[in-house]
Amino acid sequence: MSIDLRQLRVLVAVDDERSFTAAADRLGMSQASVSRSLASLEHELGTALMHRTTRRVEPTDAGIAFTATARRVLAELDRAVTEARGERSVVRIGYAWAALGAHTTPVLRAWNRAHPATPLRLVRINRRDAGLVDGLVDLAVVRHPVERSDLDSELVGVEPRMVVLPVDHPLADRDAVGLAELVPFLVAVDRHTGTTSAALWTSAGLEAPSMTETGDVEEWLDLIAAGDAIGVTAEATAHQSPRPGVVFVRIQDAPPIEVHLAWHRQYRHPEATKVARAIRAAYDGAVLT
């Protein structure tokens, strides 16, 4: 089998752009060359990687899996070349909503001062894995159990839960509220990455409130600010996404949310342990070094 790096870069570009024309522009190639390169790769693999239509290009099931591997292979190669040249190698950290909350800026500044050759860069991707499975990031901050067998994670902190209310809500002036007090209200949850479910109430022996799904944190906050729903989230959201028209109030009887740093088990980034230690120190209130 003869697969070259150009074929992998073409595949990734086509997957990103979902267009042969846009992929060709990005790579500085002709559209015909992009098409031939992808066709050659599919011939080598013996399977189609992309569905082609007159309007759009979409990956097949095999294409989704192989493109994820191609991204990681290219990332590993780029990192090795960067290290061999003595250049800076950016560590991409994915997150869906809140990054590290109030700890985000202190962690980034302290790490980047101490490790100028491997600076941290945050990438917001509203997926449950924050782009880790597809190789879009090197590490990911997640606030739910990592259940995939190809991923691993380490607990780096915990955060209290907050209820998010429109400013004129009857509970908005409270210092803290209980879960039972939220049952009468419609609760907005993110269908992709949310940490809130009916189990938060039923596990405490309470009736679950009615729920409505939203697409991402901006849509979620807009719905709450408009007075159409309330939300439950980690404390970090209050720091990362403050919004006029909403208030954050502590939930006094809800279990805390665990914060994990995750990585791909087969492609564990060499800085994973150090990054996890730095984040954990921030949550523990220790001095970063």
Helices and strands as residue ranges (DSSP letters): H 5-17, H 20-27, H 31-45, E 50-52, E 57-59, H 61-85, E 91-95, G 101-103, H 104-114, E 120-124, E 139-142, E 151-159, E 161-166, E 176-177, G 179-182, E 187-190, H 199-202, E 211-214, H 217-225, E 230-234, H 235-240, E 246-251, E 257-264, H 272-284
